[in-house]
Amino acid sequence: MFDIGFFELLVIFILSIIIFGPNRLPEVVRYFVLSFKKLSSQFEEIKEDISQSLEIEETLLDEKNKKILKDLDKG
């Protein structure tokens, strides 16, 4: 997903210590982790909703196609 190497992580870590300080850093990391988990779960819910809606549309389309085939066989 992200192409971050060791040195990039080291720079991010050093900058975050400078910006937030060593005392607040665990709190900030915890906030970002919880936010990421919440965002990830919301994306999963959206994916499931879209998948279910596509399955319903596909089922309706299949029923419509079956009806058309029956009408063609009769006619």
Helices and strands as residue ranges (DSSP letters): H 6-74
